Amino acid sequence: MERRNFLKQAVTAAAFVGIRNSAGQSADTGLTLTGAAAHKPMPIVTTVNGIGRRKLGRANAEVSIIGLGGFHLALQGVTEQDAIQIVRAGLDRGINFLDNCWDYNGGLSEERMGKALQDGYRQKAFLMTKIDGRTGAAARQQLEQSLTRLKTDHIDLLQIHEVIRPGDPEQAFQPGNVMDVLQQTRKEGKIRFIGFTGHKSPEIHLHMIETADKHGFIFDTVQMPVNALDLHYDSFGQKVIPVAQKLGMAVLGMKPLANGAILKTNTVTAVDALHYAMSVPVTVTITGCQTMANLEQAIGVATNFKPMDEQQKLAVLRKTAPVADVGKFEAYKTSHIYDGTYNNPQWLG
């Protein structure tokens, strides 16, 4: 009951946090740090090769402060050998968190990561992937396919992908649907932890958390966009991160460069954008690397990481505020360009 009351209060408060004005504009003067931006990163508990690791929320696991995204491993121009080299180099250098998804590049991203995890590398990795299936049959089929592609007998973290529609939470928790399958496969030892991800709306994330609570369930993780544009428009950092942390859910930050769009604004560098995204209270920041140069850049920011202080964060946010109106550089919030399950509804089952 205490948790239920907290959720009601937190969700109500979130609706009023970070609202600038009806015109959606924010001037440089008077900009203050609120929500996640006002807090320091989560504490580092261990360090491997200079890269810190944090506890995965309330779960019994530790993950590197930076994670390697799987989508980029099968983009045009990236060979299988490139992908294997990137994954293994990351694991050798101290990264242990690997991100992937059943639908990335028609399954090729998982296949390449699976090959990279051979020869003893699986033991170095905390392996996460996602599934789109909402029905029980689709969810189990996709999970089994992911296990085969990744060449492993278990996945450390399995997340429900693209919770982006208002009705997604209720559908997920219907008897026999995806949540029943995930809890059963956890008992079978095929997955260890359960989370969900989405990029569309903080309100839908909060609704998923509330719906889970009504069923007596708390997710281990929640994944969302966390970057220097997000604070200014319909912000996950403002509305969702504080709620998730109160419940002990690990926050997985994605899109630190806003799918590269933040570079098109000509406001901050890639290093500054990544540094900012890692300086708010997330457990891990997931970044895509399609070249060794990308990997070296990420490792450079993560090694002996020192978070931005308040003035440094404000400096970044003042630069991005003028270009952040109505989410024009956050197309994943405002359009269907990045909605795989919108363009392929059959994946949901």
C-alpha positions as CSV (number, residue, x, y, z in Angstrom):
1,M,0.0,0.0,0.0
2,E,2.9,2.4,0.8
3,R,4.4,1.6,-2.6
4,R,1.0,2.2,-4.3
5,N,0.6,5.6,-2.6
6,F,4.1,6.6,-3.6
7,L,3.4,5.7,-7.2
8,K,0.2,7.8,-7.3
9,Q,2.0,10.8,-5.8
10,A,5.1,10.4,-8.0
11,V,3.1,10.1,-11.2
12,T,1.0,13.1,-10.4
13,A,4.1,15.1,-9.5
14,A,5.8,14.0,-12.7
15,A,3.1,15.6,-14.8
16,F,4.2,19.0,-13.5
17,V,8.0,18.6,-13.5
18,G,10.1,20.2,-16.2
19,I,7.2,22.0,-17.9
20,R,8.7,25.3,-19.3
21,N,5.7,27.2,-20.7
22,S,2.9,26.8,-23.1
23,A,5.1,27.9,-26.0
24,G,7.6,25.1,-25.3
25,Q,10.5,27.6,-25.0
26,S,13.2,27.9,-22.5
27,A,15.6,30.8,-22.2
28,D,19.2,30.4,-21.2
29,T,18.7,32.7,-18.2
30,G,17.0,31.1,-15.2
31,L,17.7,27.5,-16.4
32,T,18.0,25.2,-13.4
33,L,18.8,21.6,-12.9
34,T,15.7,19.6,-12.0
35,G,14.7,15.9,-12.1
36,A,17.6,13.5,-12.9
37,A,19.8,16.3,-14.0
38,A,19.9,17.7,-10.5
39,H,21.3,14.5,-9.0
40,K,24.7,12.8,-9.1
41,P,25.3,9.5,-10.8
42,M,24.8,6.3,-9.0
43,P,27.8,5.1,-6.9
44,I,30.5,3.0,-8.5
45,V,31.1,-0.2,-6.5
46,T,34.0,-1.8,-8.4
47,T,36.3,-0.9,-11.3
48,V,37.7,-3.1,-14.0
49,N,40.5,-1.7,-16.2
50,G,39.5,1.7,-15.1
51,I,35.9,1.4,-16.1
52,G,33.5,1.5,-13.1
53,R,30.7,-0.8,-12.4
54,R,27.4,-0.2,-10.6
55,K,24.9,-2.4,-8.9
56,L,22.0,-3.2,-11.2
57,G,19.3,-1.6,-9.1
58,R,18.1,-4.0,-6.4
59,A,19.3,-7.0,-8.5
60,N,22.3,-9.1,-7.6
61,A,24.5,-8.1,-10.5
62,E,27.1,-5.4,-11.4
63,V,27.3,-3.7,-14.8
64,S,29.8,-1.4,-16.4
65,I,28.8,2.3,-16.5
66,I,28.9,2.2,-20.2
67,G,27.3,-0.5,-22.4
68,L,27.8,-1.6,-26.0
69,G,24.8,-1.3,-28.2
70,G,24.1,-4.1,-30.6
71,F,22.2,-2.4,-33.4
72,H,25.3,-0.8,-34.9
73,L,27.1,-4.1,-35.2
74,A,25.2,-5.0,-38.4
75,L,24.9,-1.6,-40.1
76,Q,26.0,-1.2,-43.7
77,G,29.7,-1.2,-43.9
78,V,30.3,-3.1,-40.7
79,T,31.6,-6.6,-41.4
80,E,31.2,-9.7,-39.2
81,Q,34.8,-9.5,-38.3
82,D,34.5,-5.8,-37.4
83,A,31.6,-6.6,-35.1
84,I,33.4,-9.5,-33.4
85,Q,36.5,-7.2,-32.9
86,I,34.4,-4.4,-31.4
87,V,32.6,-6.7,-28.9
88,R,35.7,-8.5,-27.8
89,A,37.7,-5.4,-27.5
90,G,35.0,-3.8,-25.3
91,L,34.9,-6.9,-23.1
92,D,38.6,-7.1,-22.8
93,R,38.8,-3.4,-21.9
94,G,36.3,-3.6,-19.0
95,I,32.9,-3.1,-20.6
96,N,30.6,-6.0,-19.6
97,F,27.1,-4.7,-20.5
98,L,26.0,-5.8,-24.0
99,D,22.7,-4.6,-25.5
100,N,20.8,-6.2,-28.3
101,C,17.3,-7.0,-29.6
102,W,15.5,-9.8,-31.5
103,D,14.6,-7.5,-34.3
104,Y,17.9,-5.6,-34.9
105,N,18.9,-5.9,-38.5
106,G,16.7,-9.0,-39.1
107,G,18.5,-10.9,-36.3
108,L,22.0,-10.3,-37.7
109,S,23.0,-8.2,-34.8
110,E,22.3,-11.0,-32.4
111,E,24.0,-13.5,-34.6
112,R,27.2,-11.5,-34.8
113,M,27.2,-10.9,-31.1
114,G,26.7,-14.6,-30.5
115,K,29.8,-15.3,-32.6
116,A,31.8,-12.7,-30.6
117,L,30.8,-14.4,-27.3
118,Q,32.4,-17.7,-28.2
119,D,35.9,-18.7,-27.0
120,G,35.2,-17.8,-23.4
121,Y,33.8,-14.3,-24.0
122,R,30.3,-15.1,-22.8
123,Q,31.7,-15.4,-19.2
124,K,32.9,-11.8,-19.4
125,A,29.5,-10.4,-20.5
126,F,26.3,-9.3,-18.8
127,L,24.0,-10.0,-21.8
128,M,20.8,-8.1,-22.5
129,T,18.4,-8.5,-25.4
130,K,14.8,-7.5,-26.0
131,I,11.8,-9.1,-27.6
132,D,8.8,-7.5,-29.4
133,G,6.3,-10.3,-28.9
134,R,3.3,-9.6,-26.7
135,T,1.4,-12.8,-26.9
136,G,2.7,-15.8,-25.0
137,A,3.5,-17.7,-28.2
138,A,5.3,-14.9,-29.9
139,A,7.3,-14.0,-26.8
140,R,8.5,-17.6,-26.2
141,Q,9.4,-18.1,-29.9
142,Q,11.4,-14.9,-30.1
143,L,13.2,-15.7,-26.8
144,E,14.2,-19.1,-28.1
145,Q,15.4,-17.5,-31.4
146,S,17.5,-15.0,-29.5
147,L,19.1,-17.8,-27.3
148,T,20.0,-19.6,-30.5
149,R,21.4,-16.6,-32.3
150,L,23.4,-15.5,-29.2
151,K,24.7,-19.0,-28.7
152,T,23.9,-19.1,-25.0
153,D,21.7,-21.0,-22.6
154,H,20.6,-17.9,-20.7
155,I,20.2,-14.2,-21.1
156,D,21.0,-12.0,-18.1
157,L,18.4,-9.4,-18.8
158,L,15.4,-9.8,-21.1
159,Q,13.4,-6.6,-21.8
160,I,10.0,-6.0,-23.4
161,H,10.9,-3.9,-26.4
162,E,9.1,-0.7,-27.5
163,V,6.5,-0.1,-24.9
164,I,5.3,2.9,-26.9
165,R,1.5,2.6,-27.1
166,P,-0.9,3.6,-24.3
167,G,-2.4,0.1,-24.3
168,D,0.9,-1.8,-24.2
169,P,1.1,-2.2,-20.4
170,E,-2.3,-3.8,-20.1
171,Q,-1.6,-6.1,-23.0
172,A,1.7,-7.2,-21.6
173,F,0.1,-8.2,-18.3
174,Q,-2.9,-10.0,-19.7
175,P,-3.0,-13.7,-18.6
176,G,-0.9,-15.8,-20.9
177,N,0.9,-12.9,-22.6
178,V,4.5,-11.8,-22.5
179,M,4.8,-11.1,-18.7
180,D,3.6,-14.6,-17.8
181,V,6.1,-16.1,-20.3
182,L,9.0,-14.0,-18.9
183,Q,8.3,-14.9,-15.3
184,Q,8.0,-18.6,-16.3
185,T,11.2,-18.6,-18.3
186,R,13.0,-17.0,-15.4
187,K,12.0,-19.9,-13.3
188,E,13.3,-22.2,-16.1
189,G,16.7,-20.4,-15.8
190,K,16.6,-19.0,-19.4
191,I,16.6,-15.4,-18.2
192,R,17.8,-13.8,-14.9
193,F,16.2,-10.3,-14.8
194,I,13.2,-8.6,-16.5
195,G,12.8,-5.1,-17.7
196,F,11.1,-3.0,-20.4
197,T,12.2,-0.3,-22.8
198,G,10.6,2.5,-24.9
199,H,11.4,5.9,-26.4
200,K,8.1,7.5,-27.0
201,S,6.5,8.9,-23.9
202,P,7.4,9.3,-20.2
203,E,3.7,8.9,-19.4
204,I,3.6,5.4,-21.1
205,H,6.7,4.4,-19.0
206,L,4.9,5.5,-15.8
207,H,1.8,3.7,-16.8
208,M,3.8,0.5,-17.4
209,I,5.3,0.9,-13.9
210,E,1.9,1.5,-12.4
211,T,0.3,-1.5,-14.2
212,A,3.1,-3.7,-13.0
213,D,2.5,-2.5,-9.4
214,K,-1.2,-3.5,-9.7
215,H,0.0,-7.0,-10.5
216,G,2.4,-7.1,-7.6
217,F,5.4,-6.8,-9.8
218,I,8.4,-4.4,-10.0
219,F,10.7,-4.5,-13.0
220,D,14.4,-5.0,-12.4
221,T,15.2,-2.4,-15.1
222,V,13.8,0.3,-17.3
223,Q,15.4,1.7,-20.4
224,M,14.8,5.2,-21.9
225,P,16.4,8.0,-23.8
226,V,18.8,10.0,-21.6
227,N,20.6,12.9,-23.3
228,A,21.1,16.6,-23.2
229,L,18.0,17.3,-25.4
230,D,15.6,15.2,-23.3
231,L,15.5,17.6,-20.4
232,H,13.9,20.3,-22.5
233,Y,11.0,18.4,-24.0
234,D,8.6,15.7,-22.6
235,S,11.5,14.5,-20.4
236,F,12.1,10.9,-19.3
237,G,14.9,12.2,-17.0
238,Q,12.5,14.6,-15.4
239,K,9.5,12.3,-15.0
240,V,10.6,8.6,-15.0
241,I,14.0,8.4,-13.5
242,P,13.1,9.6,-10.1
243,V,10.2,7.2,-9.9
244,A,12.2,4.2,-11.1
245,Q,15.0,4.9,-8.6
246,K,12.6,5.1,-5.7
247,L,11.5,1.6,-6.6
248,G,15.0,0.2,-6.9
249,M,14.8,-0.2,-10.7
250,A,18.0,0.1,-12.6
251,V,17.8,2.9,-15.2
252,L,19.4,2.1,-18.5
253,G,20.1,5.2,-20.5
254,M,20.1,5.0,-24.3
255,K,20.4,7.4,-27.2
256,P,23.1,9.6,-25.5
257,L,23.6,11.3,-28.8
258,A,19.9,11.3,-29.7
259,N,20.5,8.8,-32.5
260,G,23.2,11.2,-33.7
261,A,20.8,14.1,-34.0
262,I,22.4,16.0,-31.2
263,L,25.5,16.4,-33.4
264,K,23.4,18.0,-36.2
265,T,22.4,20.8,-33.8
266,N,26.0,22.0,-33.7
267,T,25.7,22.8,-30.0
268,V,27.9,20.2,-28.2
269,T,30.5,17.6,-29.2
270,A,29.9,13.9,-29.1
271,V,32.2,13.6,-26.1
272,D,30.3,16.3,-24.2
273,A,27.0,14.7,-25.0
274,L,28.1,11.3,-23.8
275,H,29.7,12.8,-20.7
276,Y,26.5,14.6,-19.9
277,A,24.4,11.5,-20.4
278,M,26.7,9.6,-18.0
279,S,26.5,12.3,-15.4
280,V,22.9,11.9,-14.4
281,P,21.7,9.0,-12.1
282,V,21.6,6.1,-14.6
283,T,23.1,2.7,-14.0
284,V,24.5,2.3,-17.5
285,T,24.7,4.4,-20.6
286,I,24.3,2.4,-23.8
287,T,26.1,3.7,-26.9
288,G,26.3,2.2,-30.3
289,C,29.8,1.6,-31.8
290,Q,30.2,0.7,-35.4
291,T,34.0,1.3,-35.6
292,M,36.9,0.8,-33.3
293,A,37.2,4.6,-33.2
294,N,33.7,4.9,-31.8
295,L,34.6,2.3,-29.2
296,E,37.8,4.1,-28.2
297,Q,35.9,7.4,-27.8
298,A,33.4,5.7,-25.5
299,I,36.1,4.0,-23.5
300,G,37.9,7.3,-23.2
301,V,34.9,8.9,-21.5
302,A,34.3,5.9,-19.3
303,T,37.8,5.2,-18.1
304,N,38.4,6.8,-14.7
305,F,35.1,8.6,-15.2
306,K,34.5,11.9,-13.4
307,P,30.9,13.2,-13.7
308,M,30.1,16.7,-14.7
309,D,29.5,19.1,-11.9
310,E,26.4,21.3,-11.7
311,Q,27.9,24.2,-13.7
312,Q,29.2,21.9,-16.4
313,K,25.8,20.3,-16.8
314,L,24.1,23.7,-17.0
315,A,26.6,24.8,-19.6
316,V,25.6,21.8,-21.8
317,L,21.9,22.3,-21.2
318,R,22.1,26.0,-22.0
319,K,23.7,25.2,-25.4
320,T,21.0,22.6,-26.3
321,A,17.9,24.5,-25.0
322,P,17.5,26.8,-28.0
323,V,17.3,23.9,-30.4
324,A,15.1,21.5,-28.3
325,D,11.7,23.0,-29.0
326,V,8.9,20.5,-29.6
327,G,11.4,17.7,-29.8
328,K,12.4,18.4,-33.4
329,F,15.7,16.6,-32.9
330,E,14.1,13.7,-30.9
331,A,12.3,12.0,-33.8
332,Y,11.9,8.9,-31.7
333,K,9.5,10.8,-29.5
334,T,7.6,12.7,-32.2
335,S,7.4,10.4,-35.2
336,H,7.3,6.7,-36.1
337,I,10.7,6.7,-37.8
338,Y,12.3,4.6,-35.1
339,D,9.2,2.5,-34.2
340,G,10.1,-1.0,-35.5
341,T,6.8,-2.5,-34.1
342,Y,4.7,0.2,-35.7
343,N,6.1,-0.6,-39.1
344,N,6.1,-4.4,-38.4
345,P,3.0,-5.0,-36.2
346,Q,3.2,-8.7,-37.0
347,W,6.2,-8.9,-34.6
348,L,3.9,-8.3,-31.7
349,G,2.1,-11.6,-32.3
